[in-house]
Amino acid sequence: MLKAVSSALSIKREDWDRLANPADAEFNPLVGHDFFRCLEESGCAVAKTGWAPRHLVMEDGEGRLTGIVPCYRKRHSYGEYVFDHGWADAFERAGGRYYPKLQVSVPFTPATGPRLFAASEAERRDLASGLIALCTEEKASSVHITFLPEADWAALGGRLWLQRTDIQFHWLNQGFASFEEFLAGLSSQKRKNIRKERASVAKAGIQLRALTGAEIQEKHWDAFYAFYMDTGARKWGSPYLNRDFFSLIGQAMAQHILLVIAERQGRMIAGALNFIGSHALYGRNWGSLEYHDNLHFETCYYRAIDFAIARRLPRVEAGAQGGHKLARGYLPQKTYSLHYLAHPGLQRAVANYLESERRGIDQEKEALAAHSPFRQEQDF
């Protein structure tokens, strides 16, 4: 049986986490019940902000939960990082109604992870069919499953589910014992530039602290929220996360958080928020109150690499966009999304567009890879 519920709190934490983070798979804190609960309890991902939870759940004949899909009924396309504004504009100019739509994602989080929480491919297919039925029930124009694993993208893509790709930049750990060993694999110019960037931050009198678990206190969240709001307001006008959210994640999942704080003259001036998985460090938010050359690179990218090497994490996912990451050792990786559009005409038009877009993404990835900062003999 399939049904939609209006809150993650309607689902037992142990059931959600059993399906989202099974014991035999990579652990990803961003798909855990705690993260979704904090988004809802803080008022960040709720109907008032245009993210009305419509989480799909599947039960077997004995009432045991066998599948979950984190799904939202949306009246806008903000906070998703896979852009469909052009589709919405074209459809509405033609007399259609694009909103509401259904969005399957972790709100405000462009990090790859499971989206159809179920043990088998057959059950994930049942969940995907359930999403199409929910789209009809909700009188929505479409369903969008974003940042899902490539295997699910390949298995579910086809006539009903249109396939889309994009590019992010990830740092890949080749078993490096130290940051210097990582640098040794770069071309001499890139190696020199990174050393110069790191030295410039130290020369400015800036110290950085990497905080996890109980080390993170409310004073740090106060400071980080100020960084986040200042930088977010300047970049895109209306940041998505509120102060309560940071306190809630600090209480619920501090052991899965890396908060890098930059200080100058005894004052906290910048910070970067990361989440710690079993196989990846997920870079999420950054902000600063002062501008200093290369502070962003040191706080967000180099300290993340330091941490991943120390924890022996296979990769760092540094979030959306940012070709400047390439010169700093972060390599292009494809991301994946699936899209169901209920209107046949819109479905055909978007399908044609996506076929061309996918070719362009492949060409872009190939061109970016040709500018790898690593020495040619390095094999990645």
Secondary structure, 3 states (H helix, E strand, C coil): CEEEECCHHHCCHHHHHHHHCCCCCCCCHHHCHHHHHHHHHCCCCCHHHCEEECEEEEECCCCCEEEEECEEEECCCCCCCCCCHHHHHHHHHCCCCCCCEEEECCCCCCCCCCCCEECCHHHHHHHHHHHHHHHHHCCCCEEEEECCCHHHHHHHCCCCCEEEEEEEEEEECCCCCCHHHHHHCECHHHHHHHHHHHHHHHHCCEEEEEEEHHHCCHHHHHHHHHHHHHHHHHHHCCCCCCHHHHHHHHHHHHHHEEEEEEEECCEEEEEEEEEECCCEEEEEEEEECCCCCCHHHHHHHHHHHHHHHHHCCCEEEEEECCHHHHHHCCEEEEEEEEEEECCHHHHHHHHHHHHHHHHHHHHHHHHHHCCCCECCCCCC
